[in-house]
Amino acid sequence: MIKKIQTISHQALNRMSRVFLLSLAIVLTAGPVMLITQTATAAQITSRSVLISSAQPSAVSTYTFGLVPGTTAAIQGLKFQACTTALGACTAPTGFTFTGVGATGTAAGWTTNTNFATGAGANDCITSASVLCANRTQATAETGAGVRTVAFTTITNPSGASCATVNCTFFIHMTTYSVSTYLVGNIVDTGTVASSTTQLFTVNAAIQEQLTFCVGATAIDDSNTTTPPICSSISGTSLNLGTLNSADVSVSPVSVPNGGDANNGIAELSTNATNGTTVAYDAIQQPGTNHKGTLRVSGATCNASAGITNDQCINAIGTTKSTLAPGTEAYGMTIAAVNCKATTAYACSFTGGTYNLTRNAQYNGTGSNTYPTDVNLVGTTTNASYAWDETGTSETIASSATIVDKEALILKFATTPNIVTPAGTYTAQADFVATPTF
């Protein structure tokens, strides 16, 4: 009986030993299993990106990180670590630095858009030039729906020296924490984003100096409702003031029944000269004696004195504008309008004053942005004044301080003879010149 009891005791002891050893094994393995489980619970950030405001090496940029959480949890801590590789040991890219980053990371798209304060490193997130820590107090859980962004300013890009070329890829490891103290046991998600510096790409082009200037005849008189012709379509090298009569003043356009051709003169300008352009004329000196640059009979001998009316030269008004009275011998020109309808570069209206060519005061016949109403075969030209420099000296009639886009000077001419002015065919010629300053 005693032996039997002892046998049972040994068996029980063996069973108890096995139970103890099994329990000890469970205790010994419990710690490592728990640590592995903690690390494994950190999911990968579902979607992640980084937008940098400049990709130039060493440029100071704003980095906007975008992420979709892989785990539903509060996110109160962020860690960003810049590396030259996506995996393995982290080596900071040459020249990259979070130093100087703005004090606040601006949050957008979060459950509650509480911004992240930067530079508060601790525990698993010790700040350095290549590591940025940011935290906030916001315990509301973030879900996997929608992209969250956080933007940090004043981050310096890598210099590009980490690569063989200036086009240099670098990586930023991202870690989110459920607490603001960056405890490794409270990691929510992790992920890596890639970006790259790039060389500056330059596109070169050139615009040459442009000038289009033409002079010719036109049927346009004074209306902004009529688009001036383009230079390539302007033709005609003259206009005809018809048969003169001392009882009238002939003003272009002179109609055909009066011997004229119903034309005015036109001088049209387009240029990209930003420093201005002048338009001038000089009266061509014709063959003959005295008063060579006025309306005259070519080759005639004229009296040098002013006011003589019995020679074949009609007295020019001069450089000071004046009206004309019938029978008081005179010849002159005025700019009736600056016509620039349908220009594409700027709004242009003569009557509204929104054009770039400004008339010289002596060739602004009405003294305002109104059209001369003088017509052919009238009495004194009380509506407008005229001028003409017969000396051959360059006389500026209009100018612009900047570019000009297809603006046309409508040139009106007026004359009247004295009753004793000799018969003949009278002609005046002028050389018009545009001088741009680029």
VOPAGU-2260 file (C-alpha; in pm, 1 decimal, decimal comma):
REM VOPAGU-2260
SITE   aa  ch    i         X         Y         Z
SITE  MET   A    0       0,0       0,0       0,0
SITE  ILE   A    1     278,6     230,8      86,3
SITE  LYS   A    2     460,6     157,2    -243,5
SITE  LYS   A    3     153,4     230,3    -441,1
SITE  ILE   A    4     117,7     568,4    -282,1
SITE  GLN   A    5     480,2     654,6    -355,3
SITE  THR   A    6     437,8     553,2    -719,6
SITE  ILE   A    7     141,4     777,4    -754,4
SITE  SER   A    8     338,1    1060,1    -596,2
SITE  HIS   A    9     619,7    1023,6    -850,5
SITE  GLN   A   10     375,7    1031,7   -1139,6
SITE  ALA   A   11     205,4    1339,2   -1001,1
SITE  LEU   A   12     542,3    1499,3    -954,2
SITE  ASN   A   13     636,9    1429,9   -1314,7
SITE  ARG   A   14     311,5    1579,1   -1436,4
SITE  MET   A   15     359,7    1881,2   -1218,0
SITE  SER   A   16     713,3    1926,8   -1349,8
SITE  ARG   A   17     594,9    1918,6   -1707,3
SITE  VAL   A   18     324,5    2173,8   -1632,3
SITE  PHE   A   19     579,6    2398,6   -1460,4
SITE  LEU   A   20     822,9    2376,8   -1748,4
SITE  LEU   A   21     548,2    2451,2   -2001,5
SITE  SER   A   22     437,4    2748,2   -1794,9
SITE  LEU   A   23     794,4    2870,4   -1772,8
SITE  ALA   A   24     831,4    2842,9   -2150,8
SITE  ILE   A   25     516,4    3046,8   -2201,9
SITE  VAL   A   26     645,3    3312,0   -1963,9
SITE  LEU   A   27     984,7    3326,7   -2134,1
SITE  THR   A   28     835,2    3365,0   -2483,1
SITE  ALA   A   29     560,8    3607,9   -2390,1
SITE  GLY   A   30     789,9    3917,9   -2391,6
SITE  PRO   A   31     939,7    3873,0   -2739,7
SITE  VAL   A   32     605,0    3786,1   -2893,2
SITE  MET   A   33     450,1    4104,8   -2754,1
SITE  LEU   A   34     732,8    4324,6   -2891,8
SITE  ILE   A   35     704,1    4170,9   -3236,4
SITE  THR   A   36     329,9    4224,0   -3226,3
SITE  GLN   A   37     374,3    4592,7   -3140,1
SITE  THR   A   38     600,8    4655,5   -3442,3
SITE  ALA   A   39     383,3    4452,8   -3675,7
SITE  THR   A   40      71,4    4655,5   -3592,8
SITE  ALA   A   41     219,4    4967,4   -3767,0
SITE  ALA   A   42      50,2    4960,8   -4107,2
SITE  GLN   A   43     178,1    5120,5   -4421,4
SITE  ILE   A   44      39,7    5463,3   -4506,8
SITE  THR   A   45    -213,3    5378,7   -4777,5
SITE  SER   A   46    -131,6    5667,2   -5009,2
SITE  ARG   A   47     157,1    5909,4   -4964,5
SITE  SER   A   48     322,2    6191,7   -5154,2
SITE  VAL   A   49     533,2    6500,3   -5113,5
SITE  LEU   A   50     493,3    6814,5   -5320,3
SITE  ILE   A   51     792,1    7051,4   -5316,5
SITE  SER   A   52     756,7    7410,2   -5428,1
SITE  SER   A   53    1093,6    7407,0   -5604,6
SITE  ALA   A   54    1307,1    7119,9   -5728,1
SITE  GLN   A   55    1621,2    7326,4   -5768,3
SITE  PRO   A   56    1924,9    7199,2   -5574,5
SITE  SER   A   57    1973,8    7387,4   -5245,7
SITE  ALA   A   58    1655,6    7587,7   -5302,3
SITE  VAL   A   59    1449,7    7683,0   -4999,6
SITE  SER   A   60    1114,7    7512,9   -5053,8
SITE  THR   A   61     777,9    7436,5   -4902,8
SITE  TYR   A   62     713,7    7063,9   -4860,0
SITE  THR   A   63     349,7    6951,6   -4860,6
SITE  PHE   A   64     312,9    6592,0   -4743,4
SITE  GLY   A   65      -1,8    6403,4   -4838,5
SITE  LEU   A   66    -113,4    6079,4   -4676,4
SITE  VAL   A   67    -409,8    5846,8   -4639,2
SITE  PRO   A   68    -386,1    5665,0   -4302,2
SITE  GLY   A   69    -368,9    5286,5   -4313,4
SITE  THR   A   70    -495,2    5258,3   -3957,1
SITE  THR   A   71    -790,7    5424,2   -3788,9
SITE  ALA   A   72    -635,1    5603,9   -3494,0
SITE  ALA   A   73    -552,6    5943,7   -3358,0
SITE  ILE   A   74    -246,9    6104,0   -3519,1
SITE  GLN   A   75     -75,8    6343,8   -3282,5
SITE  GLY   A   76     287,2    6301,2   -3383,2
SITE  LEU   A   77     474,1    6304,6   -3714,8
SITE  LYS   A   78     832,8    6217,8   -3799,5
SITE  PHE   A   79    1002,1    6285,6   -4133,6
SITE  GLN   A   80    1354,7    6158,6   -4200,9
SITE  ALA   A   81    1543,0    6244,0   -4520,4
SITE  CYS   A   82    1758,8    5963,5   -4665,6
SITE  THR   A   83    1950,3    5883,0   -4981,3
SITE  THR   A   84    1785,2    5539,2   -5006,2
SITE  ALA   A   85    1433,7    5406,2   -4956,1
SITE  LEU   A   86    1547,9    5104,2   -4751,6
SITE  GLY   A   87    1832,2    5016,7   -4519,4
SITE  ALA   A   88    2048,3    5246,7   -4312,7
SITE  CYS   A   89    1957,7    5614,1   -4354,9
SITE  THR   A   90    2220,5    5853,6   -4486,2
SITE  ALA   A   91    2109,3    6214,4   -4508,0
SITE  PRO   A   92    2127,5    6369,7   -4856,6
SITE  THR   A   93    2408,2    6620,1   -4890,3
SITE  GLY   A   94    2289,7    6971,6   -4824,4
SITE  PHE   A   95    1938,5    6874,6   -4717,2
SITE  THR   A   96    1819,1    7037,1   -4397,2
SITE  PHE   A   97    1501,5    7083,7   -4198,4
SITE  THR   A   98    1685,8    7352,6   -4001,9
SITE  GLY   A   99    1498,8    7678,0   -4039,4
SITE  VAL   A  100    1167,5    7505,9   -4106,2
SITE  GLY   A  101     861,3    7709,9   -4020,2
SITE  ALA   A  102     732,0    7678,0   -3665,0
SITE  THR   A  103     397,9    7536,4   -3778,1
SITE  GLY   A  104     299,7    7260,7   -4017,3
SITE  THR   A  105     -29,5    7365,2   -4175,1
SITE  ALA   A  106    -285,4    7083,8   -4167,0
SITE  ALA   A  107    -561,9    7036,7   -4423,0
SITE  GLY   A  108    -809,8    6755,8   -4482,3
SITE  TRP   A  109    -779,5    6612,4   -4132,1
SITE  THR   A  110   -1077,4    6517,7   -3915,9
SITE  THR   A  111    -993,2    6830,6   -3723,0
SITE  ASN   A  112    -741,0    7059,6   -3892,8
SITE  THR   A  113    -524,2    7123,0   -3590,0
SITE  ASN   A  114    -178,7    7234,6   -3708,5
SITE  PHE   A  115     140,3    7055,0   -3605,7
SITE  ALA   A  116     403,9    7237,0   -3400,9
SITE  THR   A  117     756,3    7164,1   -3525,8
SITE  GLY   A  118    1080,1    7100,7   -3342,7
SITE  ALA   A  119     934,0    6913,4   -3043,6
SITE  GLY   A  120    1152,0    6603,1   -3064,3
SITE  ALA   A  121    1164,4    6329,7   -2798,0
SITE  ASN   A  122    1188,1    5951,1   -2753,6
SITE  ASP   A  123    1177,1    5793,8   -3103,1
SITE  CYS   A  124    1195,8    6132,2   -3281,5
SITE  ILE   A  125    1503,4    6336,7   -3194,6
SITE  THR   A  126    1524,9    6634,8   -3427,4
SITE  SER   A  127    1832,5    6692,2   -3641,2
SITE  ALA   A  128    1914,0    6857,0   -3972,1
SITE  SER   A  129    1767,0    6558,9   -4158,3
SITE  VAL   A  130    1485,3    6471,2   -3914,5
SITE  LEU   A  131    1174,4    6678,2   -3857,0
SITE  CYS   A  132     941,9    6617,8   -3564,2
SITE  ALA   A  133     599,0    6778,9   -3533,3
SITE  ASN   A  134     313,5    6720,0   -3291,9
SITE  ARG   A  135     -25,9    6842,0   -3184,7
SITE  THR   A  136    -299,0    6772,6   -2930,5
SITE  GLN   A  137    -586,5    6611,1   -3118,6
SITE  ALA   A  138    -720,2    6278,3   -2995,3
SITE  THR   A  139    -989,7    6235,6   -3260,7
SITE  ALA   A  140    -927,1    5925,9   -3469,9
SITE  GLU   A  141    -829,7    5962,2   -3834,7
SITE  THR   A  142    -984,5    5716,2   -4079,1
SITE  GLY   A  143    -864,6    5586,8   -4413,6
SITE  ALA   A  144   -1103,9    5809,9   -4605,9
SITE  GLY   A  145    -952,7    6110,1   -4780,9
SITE  VAL   A  146    -606,1    6259,3   -4815,2
SITE  ARG   A  147    -457,1    6455,7   -4526,8
SITE  THR   A  148    -190,2    6711,9   -4598,8
SITE  VAL   A  149      55,5    6899,2   -4384,4
SITE  ALA   A  150     281,0    7170,9   -4525,7
SITE  PHE   A  151     614,1    7289,1   -4386,8
SITE  THR   A  152     796,3    7597,1   -4511,4
SITE  THR   A  153    1165,0    7689,5   -4535,8
SITE  ILE   A  154    1309,5    7344,4   -4599,2
SITE  THR   A  155    1639,6    7339,9   -4791,1
SITE  ASN   A  156    1660,7    7093,1   -5079,9
SITE  PRO   A  157    1960,7    6860,3   -5122,9
SITE  SER   A  158    2250,7    7014,4   -5311,6
SITE  GLY   A  159    2254,9    6729,1   -5560,8
SITE  ALA   A  160    2603,6    6622,2   -5452,5
SITE  SER   A  161    2462,2    6290,0   -5326,5
SITE  CYS   A  162    2419,4    6181,8   -5689,0
SITE  ALA   A  163    2635,3    6183,9   -5997,2
SITE  THR   A  164    2416,5    6451,2   -6155,6
SITE  VAL   A  165    2209,9    6745,5   -6042,7
SITE  ASN   A  166    1895,2    6537,2   -6107,2
SITE  CYS   A  167    1915,7    6363,5   -5771,5
SITE  THR   A  168    1648,5    6142,5   -5611,2
SITE  PHE   A  169    1604,9    6144,8   -5234,6
SITE  PHE   A  170    1359,8    5982,0   -4994,5
SITE  ILE   A  171    1170,6    6086,0   -4684,4
SITE  HIS   A  172    1058,8    5820,9   -4437,4
SITE  MET   A  173     727,8    5913,0   -4276,4
SITE  THR   A  174     604,4    5786,5   -3937,5
SITE  THR   A  175     278,6    5873,2   -3762,7
SITE  TYR   A  176     219,5    5839,4   -3389,5
SITE  SER   A  177    -100,2    5822,3   -3187,1
SITE  VAL   A  178      63,4    6029,8   -2912,2
SITE  SER   A  179     253,8    6356,2   -2924,3
SITE  THR   A  180     557,9    6211,1   -2745,4
SITE  TYR   A  181     678,5    5991,7   -3035,8
SITE  LEU   A  182     680,7    5663,7   -2837,2
SITE  VAL   A  183     782,6    5367,4   -3048,6
SITE  GLY   A  184     500,2    5165,9   -2896,9
SITE  ASN   A  185     248,4    5417,9   -3032,9
SITE  ILE   A  186     344,9    5413,3   -3399,1
SITE  VAL   A  187      33,1    5418,3   -3617,1
SITE  ASP   A  188     161,5    5398,7   -3975,9
SITE  THR   A  189     484,3    5426,2   -4170,4
SITE  GLY   A  190     573,7    5489,3   -4533,4
SITE  THR   A  191     832,6    5638,9   -4766,1
SITE  VAL   A  192     798,9    5905,6   -5031,9
SITE  ALA   A  193    1045,1    5998,4   -5303,5
SITE  SER   A  194    1132,9    6329,2   -5462,6
SITE  SER   A  195    1414,1    6463,2   -5674,5
SITE  THR   A  196    1613,5    6774,5   -5737,9
SITE  THR   A  197    1636,8    6874,1   -6101,8
SITE  GLN   A  198    1858,0    7091,8   -6311,9
SITE  LEU   A  199    1718,1    7426,7   -6415,7
SITE  PHE   A  200    1566,0    7400,2   -6762,1
SITE  THR   A  201    1579,9    7712,6   -6973,4
SITE  VAL   A  202    1376,8    7786,6   -7283,8
SITE  ASN   A  203    1536,0    8050,3   -7506,1
SITE  ALA   A  204    1363,3    8264,5   -7763,8
SITE  ALA   A  205    1421,4    8598,9   -7925,0
SITE  ILE   A  206    1197,1    8869,6   -8058,4
SITE  GLN   A  207    1357,3    9093,1   -8311,0
SITE  GLU   A  208    1304,7    9464,2   -8332,0
SITE  GLN   A  209     991,0    9536,5   -8528,1
SITE  LEU   A  210     891,5    9838,8   -8731,1
SITE  THR   A  211     621,2    9867,0   -8991,8
SITE  PHE   A  212     575,2   10216,9   -9129,4
SITE  CYS   A  213     402,7   10317,6   -9447,6
SITE  VAL   A  214     275,7   10628,5   -9616,5
SITE  GLY   A  215      14,3   10646,1   -9888,6
SITE  ALA   A  216    -329,5   10766,9   -9988,3
SITE  THR   A  217    -655,6   10671,0   -9819,9
SITE  ALA   A  218   -1025,5   10737,7   -9853,4
SITE  ILE   A  219   -1055,6   10743,2   -9472,8
SITE  ASP   A  220   -1131,3   11089,5   -9344,8
SITE  ASP   A  221   -1213,4   11091,8   -8977,1
SITE  SER   A  222   -1406,1   10784,3   -8864,0
SITE  ASN   A  223   -1303,5   10531,7   -8597,7
SITE  THR   A  224   -1570,7   10303,6   -8739,5
SITE  THR   A  225   -1346,2   10237,8   -9038,5
SITE  THR   A  226   -1053,0   10005,3   -8982,3
SITE  PRO   A  227    -734,3   10149,4   -9129,0
SITE  PRO   A  228    -579,6    9925,6   -9393,2
SITE  ILE   A  229    -272,7    9721,1   -9315,8
SITE  CYS   A  230      47,2    9859,6   -9457,8
SITE  SER   A  231      76,5    9593,0   -9722,9
SITE  SER   A  232    -250,5    9711,0   -9874,8
SITE  ILE   A  233    -180,5   10084,4   -9860,6
SITE  SER   A  234    -109,2   10219,9  -10206,3
SITE  GLY   A  235    -101,4   10551,7  -10381,9
SITE  THR   A  236     178,7   10803,2  -10362,4
SITE  SER   A  237     -18,0   11123,4  -10395,3
SITE  LEU   A  238    -346,5   11304,5  -10351,7
SITE  ASN   A  239    -502,4   11574,1  -10566,9
SITE  LEU   A  240    -645,8   11897,7  -10422,6
SITE  GLY   A  241    -818,9   11969,2  -10752,6
SITE  THR   A  242    -842,9   12303,1  -10929,6
SITE  LEU   A  243    -776,3   12584,1  -10684,4
SITE  ASN   A  244    -992,0   12895,3  -10658,4
SITE  SER   A  245    -905,2   13207,3  -10461,1
SITE  ALA   A  246   -1266,6   13231,0  -10344,7
SITE  ASP   A  247   -1236,5   12906,4  -10149,7
SITE  VAL   A  248   -1008,2   12694,4   -9936,2
SITE  SER   A  249    -950,8   12349,9  -10079,3
SITE  VAL   A  250    -934,4   12086,2   -9804,4
SITE  SER   A  251    -871,0   11718,0   -9868,4
SITE  PRO   A  252   -1044,9   11498,8   -9954,8
SITE  VAL   A  253   -1138,6   11694,7  -10263,3
SITE  SER   A  254   -1414,9   11527,5  -10464,2
SITE  VAL   A  255   -1367,8   11417,0  -10822,6
SITE  PRO   A  256   -1604,8   11678,8  -10977,7
SITE  ASN   A  257   -1371,6   11947,6  -10843,5
SITE  GLY   A  258   -1072,7   11781,8  -11005,2
SITE  GLY   A  259    -955,7   11599,5  -10691,7
SITE  ASP   A  260    -929,2   11230,0  -10613,7
SITE  ALA   A  261   -1120,4   11220,1  -10281,3
SITE  ASN   A  262    -812,6   11110,4  -10085,9
SITE  ASN   A  263    -632,0   11206,6   -9768,9
SITE  GLY   A  264    -281,0   11106,2   -9679,9
SITE  ILE   A  265    -211,8   10827,1   -9431,9
SITE  ALA   A  266      98,8   10741,6   -9229,3
SITE  GLU   A  267      60,5   10413,1   -9040,2
SITE  LEU   A  268     292,7   10283,3   -8769,0
SITE  SER   A  269     344,4    9956,1   -8582,0
SITE  THR   A  270     650,2    9893,4   -8366,6
SITE  ASN   A  271     760,8    9709,6   -8053,4
SITE  ALA   A  272    1001,9    9987,6   -7961,7
SITE  THR   A  273     936,8   10023,1   -7589,4
SITE  ASN   A  274    1134,1   10345,6   -7558,3
SITE  GLY   A  275     925,2   10536,1   -7806,3
SITE  THR   A  276     901,9   10640,0   -8170,3
SITE  THR   A  277     880,2   10971,1   -8349,7
SITE  VAL   A  278     711,8   11039,6   -8683,5
SITE  ALA   A  279     847,1   11332,1   -8879,1
SITE  TYR   A  280     857,4   11475,4   -9228,0
SITE  ASP   A  281    1092,1   11697,1   -9422,2
SITE  ALA   A  282     975,9   11892,5   -9723,3
SITE  ILE   A  283    1153,2   11781,8  -10039,8
SITE  GLN   A  284    1337,0   12073,3  -10196,9
SITE  GLN   A  285    1223,3   12092,1  -10559,0
SITE  PRO   A  286    1410,7   12244,2  -10853,0
SITE  GLY   A  287    1376,5   12620,4  -10882,7
SITE  THR   A  288    1457,0   12929,5  -10684,1
SITE  ASN   A  289    1336,8   13005,3  -10329,3
SITE  HIS   A  290    1044,5   12841,7  -10143,7
SITE  LYS   A  291    1148,8   12500,9  -10274,2
SITE  GLY   A  292     960,8   12295,4  -10013,7
SITE  THR   A  293     609,1   12431,6  -10051,8
SITE  LEU   A  294     326,8   12378,8  -10302,5
SITE  ARG   A  295     490,7   12520,5  -10615,1
SITE  VAL   A  296     559,9   12480,8  -10982,6
SITE  SER   A  297     872,7   12269,1  -11010,2
SITE  GLY   A  298    1164,6   12467,3  -11155,5
SITE  ALA   A  299     994,0   12806,5  -11107,9
SITE  THR   A  300    1179,2   13116,1  -10992,0
SITE  CYS   A  301    1004,2   13250,7  -10683,8
SITE  ASN   A  302    1054,2   13564,1  -10481,2
SITE  ALA   A  303    1245,3   13518,8  -10158,9
SITE  SER   A  304    1028,5   13767,4   -9968,7
SITE  ALA   A  305     735,1   13648,0   -9765,3
SITE  GLY   A  306     382,8   13730,4   -9871,8
SITE  ILE   A  307     456,9   13758,2  -10243,8
SITE  THR   A  308     160,7   13615,1  -10433,0
SITE  ASN   A  309     245,2   13676,6  -10798,0
SITE  ASP   A  310     500,0   13395,2  -10829,3
SITE  GLN   A  311     450,3   13023,2  -10877,2
SITE  CYS   A  312     506,6   12930,7  -10510,7
SITE  ILE   A  313     215,0   12921,1  -10263,5
SITE  ASN   A  314     327,8   13051,1   -9928,3
SITE  ALA   A  315     368,3   12780,7   -9663,8
SITE  ILE   A  316     202,9   12849,2   -9327,3
SITE  GLY   A  317     519,4   12761,0   -9134,7
SITE  THR   A  318     570,5   12570,3   -8812,1
SITE  THR   A  319     306,0   12763,8   -8618,1
SITE  LYS   A  320     -40,6   12641,4   -8705,6
SITE  SER   A  321    -297,9   12878,0   -8844,7
SITE  THR   A  322    -636,7   12881,4   -9011,0
SITE  LEU   A  323    -673,7   12957,1   -9379,9
SITE  ALA   A  324    -886,1   13234,9   -9532,6
SITE  PRO   A  325    -990,8   13228,8   -9898,3
SITE  GLY   A  326    -759,9   13429,3  -10122,5
SITE  THR   A  327    -487,5   13464,0   -9856,6
SITE  GLU   A  328    -226,1   13242,1  -10016,4
SITE  ALA   A  329    -134,5   12951,9   -9782,7
SITE  TYR   A  330     -55,4   12581,4   -9775,1
SITE  GLY   A  331     -52,6   12345,6   -9476,6
SITE  MET   A  332    -125,4   12005,1   -9324,8
SITE  THR   A  333    -290,2   11873,4   -9008,1
SITE  ILE   A  334    -346,4   11531,4   -8849,6
SITE  ALA   A  335    -722,0   11492,3   -8860,0
SITE  ALA   A  336    -732,1   11175,3   -8650,6
SITE  VAL   A  337    -534,8   10890,2   -8502,0
SITE  ASN   A  338    -728,4   10598,6   -8644,7
SITE  CYS   A  339    -665,8   10263,6   -8480,9
SITE  LYS   A  340    -986,2   10065,4   -8474,8
SITE  ALA   A  341    -953,6    9687,6   -8426,8
SITE  THR   A  342    -604,6    9698,8   -8280,0
SITE  THR   A  343    -527,9    9391,4   -8071,7
SITE  ALA   A  344    -267,8    9516,5   -7824,9
SITE  TYR   A  345    -475,8    9771,8   -7636,5
SITE  ALA   A  346    -807,8    9954,0   -7647,2
SITE  CYS   A  347    -779,8   10233,9   -7897,9
SITE  SER   A  348   -1025,5   10512,2   -7959,7
SITE  PHE   A  349    -932,4   10850,1   -8100,5
SITE  THR   A  350   -1224,5   11030,7   -7941,8
SITE  GLY   A  351   -1163,5   10853,5   -7610,5
SITE  GLY   A  352    -794,2   10933,7   -7614,0
SITE  THR   A  353    -675,0   10574,8   -7555,6
SITE  TYR   A  354    -402,9   10554,4   -7817,8
SITE  ASN   A  355     -25,4   10581,2   -7800,6
SITE  LEU   A  356      67,8   10819,0   -8080,9
SITE  THR   A  357      44,2   11178,4   -7961,6
SITE  ARG   A  358      19,7   11453,1   -8219,8
SITE  ASN   A  359     253,5   11748,2   -8208,3
SITE  ALA   A  360      50,0   12048,1   -8095,3
SITE  GLN   A  361     110,3   12229,0   -8426,3
SITE  TYR   A  362     -42,3   11937,4   -8616,7
SITE  ASN   A  363    -336,6   11887,5   -8383,4
SITE  GLY   A  364    -570,1   12098,8   -8591,8
SITE  THR   A  365    -866,2   12113,6   -8354,0
SITE  GLY   A  366    -659,7   12113,7   -8034,9
SITE  SER   A  367    -860,4   11818,4   -7903,6
SITE  ASN   A  368    -961,8   11461,0   -7986,8
SITE  THR   A  369   -1223,1   11574,3   -8235,7
SITE  TYR   A  370   -1227,2   11552,1   -8611,5
SITE  PRO   A  371   -1191,0   11865,3   -8827,2
SITE  THR   A  372   -1518,2   11940,0   -8995,0
SITE  ASP   A  373   -1354,2   12154,2   -9262,1
SITE  VAL   A  374   -1460,9   12039,4   -9606,2
SITE  ASN   A  375   -1349,2   12125,9   -9954,2
SITE  LEU   A  376   -1433,5   12463,5  -10105,9
SITE  VAL   A  377   -1525,6   12639,8   -9784,8
SITE  GLY   A  378   -1462,9   12980,2   -9644,5
SITE  THR   A  379   -1212,2   13030,9   -9362,8
SITE  THR   A  380   -1111,0   12701,0   -9198,4
SITE  THR   A  381   -1238,9   12804,7   -8859,5
SITE  ASN   A  382   -1266,1   12448,2   -8733,5
SITE  ALA   A  383    -900,4   12352,5   -8772,1
SITE  SER   A  384    -554,0   12498,2   -8808,4
SITE  TYR   A  385    -273,4   12378,0   -9035,4
SITE  ALA   A  386     107,1   12401,1   -9053,0
SITE  TRP   A  387     385,4   12328,1   -9300,0
SITE  ASP   A  388     764,5   12362,7   -9271,2
SITE  GLU   A  389     899,6   12428,3   -9619,8
SITE  THR   A  390    1267,8   12449,2   -9519,4
SITE  GLY   A  391    1350,0   12079,1   -9553,8
SITE  THR   A  392    1428,6   12054,0   -9182,3
SITE  SER   A  393    1290,4   11742,8   -9010,9
SITE  GLU   A  394     960,9   11833,9   -8842,8
SITE  THR   A  395     810,8   11597,3   -8584,1
SITE  ILE   A  396     436,9   11562,6   -8622,0
SITE  ALA   A  397     364,8   11280,3   -8374,3
SITE  SER   A  398     541,3   11062,3   -8119,8
SITE  SER   A  399     486,9   10773,8   -7881,6
SITE  ALA   A  400     659,0   10692,8   -7553,5
SITE  THR   A  401     601,6   10319,6   -7594,8
SITE  ILE   A  402     492,6   10052,0   -7843,7
SITE  VAL   A  403     247,2   10133,0   -8119,0
SITE  ASP   A  404       8,6    9879,0   -8267,1
SITE  LYS   A  405    -125,8    9976,3   -8608,6
SITE  GLU   A  406    -205,8   10341,0   -8548,8
SITE  ALA   A  407    -278,1   10550,0   -8854,6
SITE  LEU   A  408    -229,1   10926,0   -8881,1
SITE  ILE   A  409    -493,7   11067,6   -9113,7
SITE  LEU   A  410    -324,6   11357,6   -9293,1
SITE  LYS   A  411    -544,6   11640,1   -9423,4
SITE  PHE   A  412    -402,6   11906,8   -9654,5
SITE  ALA   A  413    -543,4   12252,5   -9719,8
SITE  THR   A  414    -452,7   12537,1   -9952,8
SITE  THR   A  415    -587,0   12853,5  -10112,2
SITE  PRO   A  416    -430,1   13077,6  -10384,6
SITE  ASN   A  417    -441,6   13451,0  -10424,4
SITE  ILE   A  418    -634,4   13584,1  -10717,6
SITE  VAL   A  419    -304,9   13680,4  -10885,7
SITE  THR   A  420    -125,6   13351,7  -10816,7
SITE  PRO   A  421       0,2   13241,6  -11161,1
SITE  ALA   A  422    -147,0   12943,0  -11340,4
SITE  GLY   A  423      45,8   12617,9  -11346,4
SITE  THR   A  424      68,5   12268,4  -11207,6
SITE  TYR   A  425     162,7   12292,0  -10841,2
SITE  THR   A  426     327,1   12013,3  -10642,6
SITE  ALA   A  427     459,1   11961,4  -10293,4
SITE  GLN   A  428     654,7   11658,0  -10177,5
SITE  ALA   A  429     754,6   11528,9   -9836,2
SITE  ASP   A  430     966,3   11248,8   -9696,7
SITE  PHE   A  431     803,1   11087,5   -9389,5
SITE  VAL   A  432    1032,0   10906,3   -9145,0
SITE  ALA   A  433     959,6   10693,3   -8835,8
SITE  THR   A  434    1240,3   10673,9   -8579,7
SITE  PRO   A  435    1195,3   10404,2   -8313,7
SITE  THR   A  436    1407,3   10377,5   -7998,2
SITE  PHE   A  437    1444,1   10016,9   -7881,6
